Every structure is written in C-alpha cells, then in structure tokens.
Amino acid sequence: MTNRDTQFLQDFEWAEIRLATLDQRLLFATVKLLPKGRAKPELMNGVDIHQLPRNGGTLYFRRTVLTAEDAVRWYRTIDETPLTPVPSCSSDSDPKLDGLQIRSSKLIDDPIWPNLGLPYGNGLFSSLETVEPAPFIGNTSSRVHRRFGDNQGFESLLNDNGALAFLARRLHVNLNSYQEYLGSVVLLVPDPVISKIDNFLIPRGDDNNDEYIFYRFVPRVGQTLEGVKIITFDERANLLSSFEVHDIPENGILKVNKGSCIGKYGYAVTHPIHGILTYHQPSGFLRALNLGIGVVGETRKVRVPIGESKKASMIDYEVNRTSRSNSRYGYKHIPPNVNVRVGSSARARERLSEAERLDQKWFGKGAREEAMAFIRHRISRAENRIIIADPYFGILQIPQFLLAITSNDVKIELLTSRLAFEHGMPASDEDKESNAPSTILKEKIQQFQFEMERIKEQGNTDFEVMVLAGKSPELHDRFLVVDDDVWFMGNSLNTLGTRASMVIKLPNPDEVLSALKDFHNKSERFCDYRKKFENVSGE
C-alpha cells in the first residue's frame, strides 16, 4: 500500500475483524478501525460454529484484533492471499484458527480505493427516508469502503432462519435482506476527529430581531479542529436557499446569523485528510410542542370466538381505555412560516406521485369497461409471463383479457378454482340423487377447454391452468402478475368495475410470488379436474 493509501490510518491504532465463512468460503467480513485512545478490544476464545441442516455446510465465526495497518493490509489482499486474519499480537493468535486457507472470489472495490463513502439513510437535501445501506456500522458516524465478491451459491444459508440469526447476532446484519454483501468484505472507518457536534437555535432577544444557528464542535482527546470545515445548506419552501462553507474556529464555536430560522437546515463536515466525516439532512427547529398525555382509567377484557362456526375456539384480548389531556410548550410567538403551506401541498403531490408509481386505481360502480381496459393494457405489456390468481376466473375472462397478450413468448398461468365452474350451478333432481355432474357444468368445462385451445392456437402455447383445491379455496384475494410486477385486485376479473373496487401494484411482490408458487404446487391441473367429469356419466 502507498502512503496515500494509508494516510488516514495515522489516527487509528487497533482494528477489529469479524469474519464468517461457510465451510472454507468467505461469507462476509467487517474490518472496523478503532480511533486512538480506544482500548484494545477483549479477545475472543475459539470460534463459534453453526451447522446448516441437510448437509448444507458449516458456518464459522471468529473475531480477531489486529493493528489498524495490519487489518487494512489483510482487507486489501484477501482475494490475492485468502487466509483467515492473524492477530498482530502473537500471544493472541491460535495456530488452529488463524492464518488458515479460505476461498474468495475476485473482489471489486466500491468506491475506488482509497476513497471512502458515508452511508446515509435519508436524502442529502431532503428528509425522505431510504433503506439504511450499511446496518453493520451501528449508530455511530462511520465511513465505509466495500469490496464485493461473488454472492451466488449461498442458498442453503438463506433458507435457514437459524443460520441467519446466528450471523445477525455476530455481524449485525441480516444477510437475507442484504444479499449484495454475501462473499464480500467491508472496511468501517469511524470519525477519528470529532467526538460530538451540538447544534441548536438561538432565538431573537429583546434588542435583536435575528435568530442564529449555534454549532459547537468537540474534538476527540488528542485531536484538534485544524482544517475542519462545515458545509451548510438551507432549504426554504422547497428551495435550496443557501450553500456555504465555514471554517471551524479553534475553540469549536460557530454562530451563523439566519435572520429568521423558519426553514430547514442541514450540514456536512469535512476534514483535509479524512474527507467527509458526517452529515445531517435538512430539518427544522422545534419551536413548540403539543403534548398529549393518556391516562389508563379502565382495562377491558374481551373474549370472542375466532370464527362463525359454533365449534370455533375462543380468543382473549385486552383494551386499555384512556382519558387524554393536551398541553402546549414553547414560544408564544412563532413567526409566520410559509414552509407549512408549501410543505402541505408538496406532501399532497408526493402522495399522488406515489399512487401513480404504484399504479393505484379506484374503480367505482359502473366502471366495468374502464376496469377491463386497465387490466388489458397491463397484460399487453407482458414480455415473459402472465399469472392470474382468481378463484372466479372463468370462460368469458379468457377472451376478455388474455387475447390482449402481444407476444408469443409470454407464458400464461391461471390459478382458478371450482367456484369458477360450479358456483351457483343448478342441478336436476336426478343429478342430486346420482351425484353426477350436470350437463351444464360439463358444457362449461368443455367451453373453458375450447377457449384455452384458442389462446394456444393464436401463439401462446405455454398455457397452464391450475384449479385450487377444496370447496372453499384457501386463496381469497385476487392477483395479476405481469413479468415481475404484481397487482392486487379487490374484485375478481369477472366483476371488476361492476362494483366499487381498488387495484394497486404491490411495492414488495416477492412474498406474494412465493405464496402463489405454493398454491400452484398444491393445486390440481385443469386437465385432471376435467377428466373427473368426462369419466362420469349423467345419464
């Protein structure tokens, strides 16, 4: 490593490496540097082991302590010399566990070494929440460098909740939710310069109409604030109204005149060697607080049956009845804030934008044609597959919707049920006595088969129909799958738009796709369902 590569190491002494392997293959590792002044972490005796079921392999976890320089050297060379780390203090090393051969794929740097990135859960210039990209850093400000490896071949691990919990307790990350880190290593570099930052509003005084933002920087022991800068950015009424760079004084005190602090204020802090140290997304200052206090005056116990059946089991739950009082604390006079009005309108637009993104559509009573056109348009965009899960999907729905498919490469799967054919079916007295299917029912099944063949003849030969088992199918809700997107439908396709109903695209379709696969495996093929009626005579 060059001097440039290791320049930031001057403020770190020790490092803690947490390494997990699946058999002898690198699974995931974190290398956390510890600022000078931190005591050397306690040693871990031995190795933690978790056996995956059905010969899925064995998980190994070990935590070791190296000097910061040795740890970064291991981090940079693990794919060239794949060995378990050897503690820098020889008395800490266990020759049976340290320096052993492991397997690692070629690793890809992100970002380019030696640059570091600062994970953030919110946008830099907005308070919109995003998913935390690096949960293993904890609650402290820490920059990261990542080396991504091959994340394939860990299916046995991802299917074992016990193994995932074993790793989460030791690595502080759920690898099922963060599968991009499988086969990878991460360097964690905490802020070695600043211990804390105080940030608050100084209200206007009797002889001063201005308001100030006060910043107080407290360095770590042995550190100075030389070269530290703060970049402040202000947002007013959804406009970026200020972007300024300030040098932090030697005493760490900075007071910035803002006139009237009715906007949102954020900042980022930089260091000449360590780069960006921390940031704070724009947020407003709390001027008044409405406090509601609820006092429990009565606890009610409720016992009810779990269902409508006379044999239904009973369940119990409790309700705490409360009386509430409200109080207001803060400034008596709050300056007029146009941000409230602008923010309210912006949130309304955001809701509409989110509804549009999720393809949310409300169909009132009498909107049948509009609803059919809506579904056909989604179906027409399919490139790979269509799955319709609807217990009432029957004969007429095939030409109503499936003829809208525009590509011969689209695979079609229907999950329907006996209700699509037998619901409300009249039967003659002779049929009731003989338990034979009615002529009408057999004709409906034959007509359904005819419509299926018509779809196949027009190009979509990969067409499978499954019939959900049982007189009352397990599946109640209706779903439309187009490629990898899933829409929830409040009504069946045979009545959508006839009565008021909602259609919306699911933000997380994976759970539904997995459940539909299970329903498919438990269902009966339509050809087998049809044969039961062909082999029984009603005469």
C-alpha positions in Angstrom: 0.0 0.0 0.0 1.2 3.5 -0.8 1.5 6.4 1.6 -1.7 7.9 0.1 -3.5 4.6 0.8 -2.5 4.6 4.5 -2.5 8.3 5.2 -5.9 8.2 7.0 -4.5 5.4 9.3 -2.5 7.8 11.3 -5.4 8.4 13.7 -6.2 4.7 14.3 -4.4 2.2 16.4 -6.4 -1.1 16.6 -8.9 -2.8 14.4 -11.5 -5.5 14.9 -12.2 -8.1 12.2 -15.4 -10.1 12.3 -15.1 -12.9 9.8 -17.8 -15.5 8.9 -17.1 -18.4 6.5 -19.3 -21.1 5.1 -17.1 -24.1 5.2 -13.8 -22.7 3.8 -15.5 -20.0 1.7 -15.6 -16.3 2.5 -19.1 -15.4 3.6 -18.9 -11.9 5.0 -16.4 -9.9 7.0 -16.2 -6.4 8.5 -12.9 -4.6 9.4 -13.6 -1.9 11.9 -10.8 0.6 12.7 -10.7 2.0 16.3 -9.6 5.6 16.8 -6.5 6.2 19.0 -7.4 6.3 22.7 -9.8 3.4 22.4 -8.7 0.4 24.5 -7.7 -2.8 22.7 -10.9 -5.0 22.4 -11.1 -8.1 24.5 -10.1 -11.4 22.8 -12.5 -14.0 21.6 -11.7 -17.5 22.6 -12.1 -20.1 19.9 -14.6 -20.0 17.1 -18.4 -20.0 17.0 -20.0 -22.8 14.9 -23.4 -23.3 13.4 -24.3 -26.4 11.4 -26.7 -26.0 8.5 -29.3 -28.7 8.1 -29.4 -31.4 5.4 -25.6 -31.2 4.8 -25.9 -27.5 3.9 -22.4 -26.9 5.3 -21.0 -25.4 8.5 -20.8 -21.7 9.5 -17.7 -20.5 11.3 -17.3 -17.1 13.0 -14.3 -15.6 14.6 -13.4 -12.1 15.9 -9.8 -11.1 15.9 -7.8 -7.9 16.8 -5.0 -6.6 14.6 -3.3 -3.2 14.4 -5.1 -0.9 12.1 -2.3 -1.1 9.5 -2.2 -5.0 9.6 -6.0 -5.1 9.3 -6.2 -2.8 6.3 -3.4 -4.9 4.7 -5.5 -8.1 5.2 -8.5 -6.3 3.8 -6.7 -5.2 0.6 -5.1 -8.6 -0.1 -7.7 -11.2 1.0 -8.6 -12.1 -2.6 -4.9 -12.5 -3.5 -3.9 -14.3 -0.4 -7.1 -15.7 1.1 -6.3 -16.6 4.7 -8.0 -16.0 7.9 -6.5 -13.0 9.7 -3.6 -13.5 12.1 -3.8 -11.3 15.3 -0.9 -8.7 15.4 0.0 -9.8 19.0 1.5 -13.3 18.8 0.0 -14.1 22.2 -3.5 -13.6 20.8 -3.0 -16.0 17.9 -4.4 -19.5 17.7 -2.5 -21.5 15.1 -5.5 -23.9 14.7 -7.8 -21.0 13.7 -5.7 -18.1 12.4 -3.8 -18.0 9.1 -5.9 -20.8 7.6 -6.7 -21.1 3.9 -10.1 -19.9 2.8 -11.7 -19.4 -0.6 -12.5 -16.0 -2.0 -13.6 -14.8 -5.4 -12.0 -11.7 -7.1 -13.3 -8.7 -5.2 -14.5 -5.4 -6.8 -13.8 -2.1 -5.0 -16.6 0.3 -4.3 -15.7 3.2 -4.2 -12.3 3.3 -5.9 -9.6 2.8 -3.3 -8.7 4.6 -1.1 -11.8 6.8 -1.3 -14.4 6.2 1.5 -18.2 6.7 1.4 -20.5 7.9 4.1 -23.7 5.8 4.3 -26.9 7.8 4.8 -30.5 6.7 5.4 -32.1 10.0 4.3 -31.5 12.1 1.3 -28.8 14.8 1.5 -31.2 17.6 0.6 -34.5 16.1 1.8 -35.9 14.2 4.7 -37.3 11.4 2.5 -36.3 8.1 4.2 -34.4 5.4 2.3 -33.3 2.0 3.5 -30.1 2.0 5.5 -27.4 0.8 3.1 -24.9 -0.4 5.8 -26.7 -1.5 9.0 -23.5 -3.1 10.4 -22.0 0.4 11.2 -24.4 0.8 14.1 -25.5 4.3 15.4 -22.1 6.0 15.1 -21.0 8.1 12.1 -18.7 5.9 10.1 -17.4 5.9 6.5 -17.1 2.7 4.6 -15.2 1.0 1.8 -16.7 -2.1 0.2 -15.1 -5.0 -1.7 -17.9 -7.0 -3.4 -17.4 -10.7 -4.3 -19.5 -13.5 -5.8 -22.7 -13.7 -3.9 -24.0 -16.9 -5.6 -24.2 -20.3 -4.1 -25.4 -19.4 -0.6 -29.0 -20.8 -1.0 -28.6 -23.2 1.9 -27.8 -20.3 4.2 -30.6 -18.1 3.0 -33.1 -20.8 3.6 -32.1 -21.3 7.2 -33.5 -18.8 9.6 -31.4 -20.2 12.4 -28.2 -19.6 10.5 -29.3 -16.1 9.5 -30.0 -15.3 13.2 -26.6 -16.8 14.2 -24.9 -14.4 11.8 -27.0 -11.4 12.6 -26.0 -11.6 16.3 -22.3 -11.5 15.3 -22.2 -9.4 12.2 -25.0 -7.0 12.9 -26.7 -7.5 9.5 -29.4 -9.7 8.2 -27.8 -11.2 5.1 -31.1 -12.3 3.7 -32.1 -8.7 3.4 -28.6 -7.5 2.3 -27.7 -10.3 -0.1 -25.3 -8.0 -2.0 -22.8 -8.4 0.8 -22.5 -12.2 0.5 -19.0 -13.2 -0.4 -17.8 -9.6 0.4 -15.7 -7.6 2.9 -16.3 -4.1 4.3 -14.0 -1.6 5.9 -15.5 0.6 8.6 -13.7 3.9 9.3 -15.3 5.9 12.2 -14.8 9.6 12.6 -11.5 9.8 14.5 -11.5 13.6 14.9 -14.9 14.8 16.3 -16.4 13.5 19.5 -19.8 15.3 19.1 -21.5 18.3 17.5 -24.0 20.4 19.3 -26.5 22.2 17.0 -29.4 24.4 18.2 -31.3 27.6 17.6 -30.5 30.8 19.5 -33.9 32.8 19.5 -34.1 36.5 18.9 -33.5 38.6 22.0 -35.3 41.8 23.2 -32.8 44.0 21.4 -32.1 41.7 18.4 -34.6 40.6 15.7 -32.2 38.0 14.3 -32.1 34.3 15.0 -28.8 32.3 14.9 -27.8 28.6 14.5 -25.2 27.7 17.0 -22.7 24.9 16.3 -20.3 23.5 19.0 -17.6 21.0 17.9 -16.0 18.8 20.5 -12.8 17.1 19.2 -11.7 13.7 20.5 -8.9 13.6 23.0 -5.6 14.5 21.4 -7.3 15.9 18.3 -7.6 19.5 17.0 -10.1 21.1 14.7 -7.5 22.4 12.3 -8.7 22.2 8.7 -12.2 21.1 9.7 -14.9 22.7 7.6 -18.7 22.7 7.8 -20.8 23.0 4.6 -24.3 24.3 5.5 -27.2 24.1 3.2 -30.6 25.7 3.8 -34.0 24.8 2.4 -36.9 27.2 2.4 -40.2 26.4 0.8 -38.7 23.5 -1.2 -35.9 25.8 -2.5 -32.2 25.4 -1.8 -31.7 28.9 -0.4 -28.1 28.8 0.9 -25.0 26.7 0.4 -22.0 28.0 2.4 -18.6 26.7 3.6 -17.3 27.8 7.1 -14.0 27.1 8.8 -14.4 25.8 12.3 -12.7 28.1 14.8 -10.0 26.6 17.1 -12.5 26.7 20.1 -15.1 24.8 18.1 -17.8 27.5 18.4 -19.6 28.8 15.3 -22.6 31.1 15.3 -24.4 31.7 12.0 -26.9 34.5 11.5 -30.0 33.2 9.7 -32.4 36.1 10.2 -35.5 34.0 10.9 -35.0 30.3 11.2 -38.2 29.1 9.7 -36.6 26.8 7.1 -34.8 23.5 7.2 -31.1 23.4 7.8 -28.5 20.7 7.1 -24.8 20.3 7.1 -21.8 18.2 6.2 -18.4 18.2 7.9 -15.1 17.6 6.1 -11.5 17.1 7.0 -8.4 17.6 4.8 -7.2 14.0 5.3 -10.3 12.0 6.3 -12.7 13.6 3.8 -16.3 13.8 4.8 -16.8 13.0 8.4 -20.5 13.3 9.0 -23.7 15.0 7.7 -27.1 16.0 8.8 -30.0 16.2 6.4 -32.1 19.4 6.4 -34.5 19.6 9.2 -36.4 22.4 11.0 -36.1 23.5 14.6 -38.7 22.7 17.2 -40.4 25.8 18.4 -43.4 24.5 20.2 -44.6 21.1 21.4 -48.1 19.8 21.7 -48.0 17.1 24.3 -50.8 14.7 24.7 -51.0 12.5 27.9 -53.2 9.5 28.1 -54.1 8.1 31.5 -55.4 4.5 31.6 -58.7 4.5 33.6 -60.0 1.1 32.7 -58.8 -2.2 31.3 -61.4 -4.2 29.5 -61.0 -7.9 28.8 -62.8 -9.2 25.7 -63.4 -12.9 24.9 -64.7 -13.7 21.4 -64.9 -16.7 19.0 -62.3 -16.8 16.3 -64.8 -17.6 13.6 -68.5 -18.1 12.8 -68.7 -21.8 13.5 -70.4 -23.0 16.6 -67.2 -25.0 17.4 -64.9 -22.1 16.8 -62.2 -21.7 19.5 -62.2 -18.6 21.7 -59.5 -15.8 21.9 -58.9 -13.2 24.5 -57.6 -9.7 24.3 -57.3 -6.6 26.5 -58.2 -2.9 25.7 -56.8 -0.1 27.8 -59.3 2.8 27.8 -57.6 6.1 28.3 -58.6 9.7 29.0 -56.4 12.4 27.3 -55.2 15.9 28.1 -53.2 18.2 25.8 -50.6 20.8 26.7 -48.6 23.2 24.6 -45.0 24.2 25.4 -42.6 26.5 23.5 -42.5 30.1 22.1 -45.7 32.1 22.5 -44.9 33.9 19.2 -43.9 31.8 16.3 -43.1 33.8 13.1 -45.3 33.1 10.1 -43.8 30.1 8.2 -44.7 29.7 4.5 -42.9 26.3 4.7 -46.0 24.8 6.4 -48.2 25.8 3.4 -45.7 24.7 0.8 -44.9 21.5 2.7 -48.6 20.6 2.9 -49.0 21.0 -0.8 -45.8 19.1 -1.5 -46.9 16.2 0.6 -50.2 16.0 -1.3 -48.2 15.9 -4.6 -45.9 13.2 -3.1 -48.9 11.1 -2.2 -50.3 11.4 -5.7 -46.9 10.6 -7.2 -46.5 7.5 -5.0 -50.0 6.4 -6.0 -49.1 6.8 -9.7 -45.9 4.9 -9.1 -47.8 2.1 -7.5 -50.4 2.2 -10.3 -53.2 2.7 -7.8 -56.6 2.9 -9.4 -60.0 3.2 -7.9 -62.9 1.9 -10.0 -66.3 3.0 -8.9 -69.6 1.2 -9.6 -70.4 1.1 -13.2 -66.7 1.4 -14.4 -66.6 -2.1 -16.0 -65.3 -1.1 -19.4 -62.6 1.2 -17.8 -61.5 -1.6 -15.5 -61.3 -4.1 -18.3 -59.2 -1.7 -20.4 -56.9 -1.0 -17.4 -56.2 -4.7 -16.9 -55.8 -5.4 -20.7 -53.3 -2.6 -21.0 -51.1 -4.1 -18.2 -51.4 -7.6 -19.8 -50.4 -6.3 -23.2 -47.0 -5.1 -21.8 -46.0 -8.6 -20.7 -42.7 -9.9 -22.1 -42.2 -13.1 -20.2 -45.1 -14.3 -18.1 -48.7 -13.7 -17.0 -50.1 -15.2 -13.8 -53.7 -14.6 -12.8 -54.7 -15.9 -9.4 -58.5 -15.5 -9.2 -60.9 -18.2 -7.8 -63.7 -17.0 -10.1 -61.7 -16.7 -13.3 -63.9 -18.4 -15.8 -64.7 -18.9 -19.5 -65.5 -15.4 -20.5 -62.4 -13.9 -18.8 -60.1 -15.7 -21.3 -61.1 -13.7 -24.3 -61.9 -10.6 -22.2 -58.3 -10.4 -21.1 -55.8 -13.0 -22.4 -56.3 -12.1 -26.1 -54.6 -8.8 -25.2 -51.2 -10.5 -24.9 -49.0 -9.2 -27.7 -46.1 -11.7 -27.7 -45.9 -15.4 -28.4 -43.1 -15.7 -25.8 -45.4 -15.0 -22.9 -46.1 -17.9 -20.6 -49.6 -18.0 -19.1 -50.6 -19.5 -15.8 -54.1 -19.3 -14.3 -54.9 -20.2 -10.7 -58.7 -20.6 -10.6 -61.0 -22.8 -8.6 -64.0 -25.0 -8.8 -66.1 -21.9 -8.0 -65.5 -20.6 -11.5 -67.4 -23.6 -12.8 -69.6 -24.9 -10.0 -70.6 -21.8 -8.1 -74.4 -21.3 -8.3 -74.7 -24.3 -10.7 -78.3 -25.7 -10.8 -78.7 -29.4 -10.7 -81.7 -31.6 -11.6 -83.2 -34.0 -9.0 -81.7 -36.9 -11.0 -78.3 -35.4 -10.7 -78.7 -34.9 -7.0 -79.7 -38.5 -6.5 -76.9 -39.9 -8.6 -74.2 -37.4 -7.6 -73.5 -36.9 -11.3 -72.4 -33.6 -12.7 -75.0 -31.6 -14.5 -74.9 -31.3 -18.3 -74.5 -27.5 -17.9 -71.4 -28.0 -15.8 -69.8 -30.4 -18.3 -70.5 -27.9 -21.1 -68.9 -25.1 -19.1 -65.8 -27.1 -18.6 -65.7 -28.1 -22.3 -66.1 -24.4 -23.3 -63.3 -23.4 -21.0 -61.1 -26.0 -22.7 -62.1 -24.6 -26.1 -61.1 -21.1 -25.1 -57.7 -22.4 -23.8 -57.0 -24.0 -27.1 -57.9 -20.8 -28.9 -55.2 -18.9 -27.0 -52.7 -21.7 -27.8 -53.6 -21.6 -31.5 -53.1 -17.9 -31.6 -49.5 -18.2 -30.4 -49.2 -18.6 -26.7 -48.7 -22.4 -26.5 -47.2 -22.3 -22.9 -50.6 -22.0 -21.2 -51.2 -23.8 -17.8 -54.4 -23.8 -15.7 -54.4 -24.9 -12.1 -57.6 -25.4 -10.1 -57.3 -24.6 -6.4 -58.3 -27.4 -4.1 -61.3 -27.5 -1.8 -64.9 -26.5 -1.8 -63.7 -23.1 -0.3 -60.3 -22.3 -1.8 -57.6 -21.2 0.6 -56.9 -18.1 -1.7 -59.4 -15.3 -1.4 -57.6 -12.2 -2.8 -57.0 -11.8 -6.5 -53.6 -11.0 -8.1 -52.3 -10.2 -11.5 -48.6 -10.9 -12.3 -47.0 -9.3 -15.3 -43.4 -10.4 -15.6 -42.0 -9.4 -12.1 -44.8 -6.9 -11.1 -47.8 -7.9 -9.0 -51.1 -6.1 -8.8 -53.6 -6.7 -6.0 -57.3 -6.6 -7.2 -60.1 -6.2 -4.7 -62.6 -7.9 -7.0 -62.5 -10.9 -9.4 -61.9 -10.1 -13.0 -65.5 -11.2 -13.8 -66.9 -8.3 -11.7 -64.0 -5.8 -11.5 -65.6 -2.4 -12.2 -69.1 -3.7 -11.7 -68.9 -2.9 -8.0 -66.5 -0.3 -6.4 -63.0 -1.8 -6.0 -59.3 -1.0 -5.9 -56.3 -2.2 -8.0 -52.8 -1.4 -6.8 -49.3 -2.6 -7.7 -47.5 -4.1 -4.7 -44.3 -2.4 -3.6 -42.9 -5.8 -2.5 -44.2 -8.6 -4.7 -41.8 -11.3 -3.6 -43.9 -12.5 -0.7 -47.0 -12.9 -3.0 -45.0 -14.6 -5.8 -43.6 -17.1 -3.3 -47.2 -17.8 -2.0 -48.6 -18.2 -5.5 -45.9 -20.8 -6.2 -47.0 -22.7 -3.1 -50.7 -22.5 -4.3 -49.6 -23.8 -7.7 -47.9 -26.8 -6.2 -51.0 -27.6 -4.0 -53.5 -27.2 -6.9 -54.9 -29.7 -9.4 -54.1 -29.4 -13.1 -57.2 -28.4 -15.1 -56.8 -31.4 -17.4 -57.1 -33.7 -14.3 -60.1 -31.7 -13.0 -61.8 -32.0 -16.4 -61.2 -35.8 -16.6 -63.2 -36.4 -13.5 -66.3 -35.1 -15.2 -65.6 -36.8 -18.5 -65.4 -40.2 -16.8 -68.7 -39.8 -15.0 -72.0 -40.1 -17.0 -75.0 -38.0 -16.0 -77.4 -40.3 -17.9 
